[in-house]
Amino acid sequence: MKRLGRFVLVTLAAIGVAIGAGILQAGGWDNFKLRHFALAQIFHDQSQELGDLRKQDIDLEATSRIELADLLNGGPPKDGIPSIDAPEFDTANTTPFQDDEWVIGMVINGEAKAYPYNVMNWHEIVNDTVGGVNITVTYCPLCDTIVAFERGDTTFGVSGKLYQSCLVMFDRADDSLYSQPWAMGVMGPQVNQSLNRLPAAKTTLGAWIAQHPDSHILSTRTGHDRDYTRYPYGTYYTDENIIFPVRNQHRLAHHPKEIVSYIWSTDDATPFNEFSGASRAFVHEDVKQVGIQEVEFAGQTVRARWDDALSTVVVEQMDGTVVPSTTAFAFVYPAHFDE
């Protein structure tokens, strides 16, 4: 009760400050809510809130790749941001979204699908089947990170936790927690297990349909009441505010919301609270200027090229085989990887 009382007092005080400062104006309420969620961290004891894992008599400290203190509450509880587990789809002729809508595009075994950001902003995870393969498509609005992977017979959900300001997913089979930017289990039975990632592209709906006119497009018929015409994060996509604590920002050479693509490959080492393996990042604007960047990566040469048709970076092996990558805000890469 003492914590609740402190929470109410601090929240009311913060709202008063927000009103006095003129923050609660057009678009400002979304910004305020983000700051409020970050403020609420002082009232949470993470070691007492991972009940689903504790019920399995799992020693969280012994089965964690990361510091428990770095696992923060994003605001909504577990499944408070509901994944889409029975997705419905529209066609290019029936979708309500316009050509300039950002989408996540995927092609598997000849079947093309697109997942609009304006749906993903509200749900973050879609458990789907594409080309006969059971997959999960994930998007973190706080990081602009896209990670798609094979899910097997399980499904994934939004844990409500953040690690370095990025989405932490959970496997519904055993409640293992996964860091989305690593695509790796960081706590629970699947700790240190890497997911089998799949290529996914950030592009516009118009560009995607031009290449894949028969593509299915994720519908707004999700079973949830959300305003899929509205971006729910205020000015976050373009301002410099990161909201939640993020490490290694002294290494950042760009605006924190500059768009990059990064690739990564894990190894067998399991250093605590760190990534181990190879990684490289490519700034989209830099690649667009030169057309192609070639780098050494995990013992081979790969190239990042600017795809004019999709207006994005595609990373390939030299024979043209696509290397799974993720677009991200620039601040994500130094927080998770060492180049």
N, C-alpha and C positions, 0 to 999 in steps of 0.2 A: 504493500500500500504506500510505503514511503516513496518508492520509485515512481509509482503512478502519480502521486501528488507532485513530486518534483517535475515530472514530465509535463503535467498540465500547466504548472506555473511557468515553466520555461517556454512552453508552446504559446501560451497566452501572451507572455512578454514579447516573444518573437513576432507574433501577429501584430501586436501594438507597434513595434518598431517598423515592421513592414508597411503598415498603414501610414505611419508618420513619415516614412521615407518615400512614400508614393510608389512602392513596389507593386501593390495590388492594383494594377491598372491593366489595360489590354495586354494579354499575353504574360503579364507578370506573375499571376497566380501559379502557373506551372513552374516558373523559376523558383518561386518561394517554396513550393512543395518539395522540390529537389533538395534545397538547402535544409529544409526541415527534416527530411529523412536522414541526411548526413549528421545533423545535430543529435538525432535520437540515438546514435550509437553509444553515447555515454550511459544509457540506461539498459544496455543489453550485456548479458554475460554469455558469451558464445559457448563456453564449455558446458553450460546448463541447458542450452537450447537445441542440441542435436539429438533429441530424444529417439528418433527412429533408428539411429545407429546404436545408441546406448541400449535400446531394448534387445539388441542382438548380442549383448555382452561384449561389444567391441571396445577395445581400448583406443580411444580417439587419438591420443598422443602417439601410440605405437603404430597406428595405421594411417598417419597423416603425413603427406608430403610437404605441407605448409604449416606455418605458425597459426595456431587457433586464433590468436589475437588479430591476425590479418584477414580472417574470414568475417566480413562485416555484413550487417543486415542492410538490404537495399530499400527497405520500407515494407512492401507487401510480404506476407508470410509464404511458406511453402505452398505452391499451387495458387497463390494469390494472383499471380499472373498466369492464367490458364493456357496450357499448351493446347494446340488443335490436334486431336487424335483421330478424328473422322472427317478429314478435309473434303470440301466440295469445291468444284471448279467451274469456271466460266470459259467461254471462248473469246477470241478477239472481237467478235461481234456482240457479245453479251456482257462483257466486263464493264463495270462502271468507271474504271480507272482510265485516265488520259494517257497519251503517248509519253508525256514527260514524267510519269510516275517512276520512281526508282523501284527496281525489282531485283530479286535473286533469280538468276536463270540457271537451269540444269538440264542436261540431256543424258539419259541413260538408256542404252540399248535401243536408240532411235526414238524414244519418247521424250518430248520436251515439256517442261513445266516452268512457270514463273510464279514467284511468291512476292507480291507487292509489299514494299516497306510499310505502307499505311495500315496493313494488317499485321505485319511482323512487329511493328512498334508496340502493339497491344498484347501480343501473345508470345513472341520471342522464339517459340519452338513449334514446329509442325512435324508430327510423326506421319509418314506417308509411305507410299510404294510407287516407285517410278521404274518403268522398264522391267518390272518383275522383281525389283530389288527393294527390300525394306530399308528405308532411309530415315534419317532425322535431319531436318534443315533448321539451323539455329541462327539467330541474329540478336546481337546485343546493342540496343539503342545508345547506351552510354559509351560504347567503344566503336560503333560502326563495323563490328566484326561479323563476318559470315563464316560459319563452319558447317559443312554438311558431311555426313558420315553414314556408314552402314550400321543399322541398329540391331540386326538379327531379329530375334523374337520378342525383344523387350521394347519398351517405349521410354522416352525421357521427358522430364518435366523441369519447370523453373523452381529452383530451391528457395528463392528469396534472398540468397546470400550473394555477396560479391567478393572477388579476390582481385586486388589491384584495380578496383572500380569496374570489373568486368563480370559478366554472367558466370554463375556457377550452376551447372545442371545436375540433376540427380537421375540415376537409373532406377526405374520403378521395380526392377527385379530384386534389388538388394539395398537400395538407398545409397549406394556409393555416390560420392560427389565428384564432379569433373570440372576442371578449369576449362572454359570454352576456348580461350586463345591458345592453350596447349593441346586441346583435345585429348586430355589425359586425366585419369583418375587421381585425385589428390587426397581423398580420405575415404576409408571404408574398405570393403572386401576387394575392390578393383583398383586400389591405390597403385600407381605407376603403370597401369595398363593404358596403352594408346589406342585410340579409336581409328578405324580404317577410313581415312578421309577421302572425299570425292570432290572433283572439280565443280566449282560454282562461281558464277560471274555476277558482279554488280554492274547493272546497266539500266537503261530506260526501257519501259514497256514497248515503246515504238520501235526502238532498235532491235529488241528481242523478237518482236512479231515480224519485223522485216526479214529476219533470218529464219524464223520458225513460225510460219503463218498458222500452223495447226496446233501450236502450243496451247496447253491448258493453263489457265490463270487462276490462282487461288481466289476463292469467292469470299465475299463478306458475309455469307451465310454460315456463320461459325457457331451458332447457338448461344452467342453472348451479345449483350447489348453494349456496343461500343460505337463511338463516332469515328468511323474509318475514313472520314474526310479531313480529320484534324490531327496535327502533329502534337503529341501530348507533353513535349519537353521544352516548351517555351523557346528561348533563343539558344538552347544548349548546342545545337548542331554547328553553329558558326562562332559562338563566343569562345573566350579563352578559359572559361570556368570548367574545371574537371569534377567538382563537387566532392567526391570521396578521395581519401588519401591515396596517392600513387607514388611509388618510389622511382628513383633514378631520373627525375625530370631535369637534372643538371646536364644530362647528356642530350637533351632535346635541342635540335638545331632548327626546328621549324615551328610554325604555329601549331599548338597542340591538336588542332582539328584538321590539319593538312591530311589529305588522303594518301595513304601508302598501301602497297601490297607486300606481304611477307610470306616467305616459305620457311619450312622448318622440318627437321628430321631428328627424331630422338635417338639416343644410344642407350646402353645398358646401365649407365651410371644413374644413381638416384640421390643427388645432393639435396639437402634439406632446404626448402623454400627457394629453390633455384631450378632453372631449366638446364638440362644437359643434352647436348647434341649440336647440330649445325643449324644455322638460320641466316637469312639475308632479307633485307628490306629494300623496297624500291619506291621512291617518291613518284607519284603519278605524273606530276607536272614535269619533273626532270626527264622521265621516260618519254613523255609526249614530245618534248623538245628535240631529243636525239633520235627517237624512233625505236632504237634497240639498245639495251644494255646487256653485256655478257659478263658473267661472274663465275668464279669457282664455287661449287657448293657440294658438300658431302662427297668429294672425290670425283666430281664430274663438272663439265661446263654446262651452264644453263643460260638461257636468255630471257629477259623480260622485254616484251615488245608492246608498243602501243597499238591497240586494235581500233582503227578509225571507225569501223562499223558499229562497234559496241561502246566506243568511247571509254575504254578501260584498259588496264594492264593485264596481259596474259603471260604467264610464265611457262616456258617449255624446255624440254630437253632439246638438244641440237637436231634430233630427228623429227621434231614437231610434236612429240608426246607431251600432253599438258601435265604440268606439275601442279597438284592441288595447292592453292594459295588462299589467303584471305585478305580482303581489303580491310583497312582499319584506320582510325584516327592515329596521327603520328605519335601521340603520347603512349599508345599501347605497347609499341615495340620495345622501347628501353625498359619498360616496367616488367616485361616478361622474358626478354631475350638479351644475350650478349653476342654481338656480331664479331 
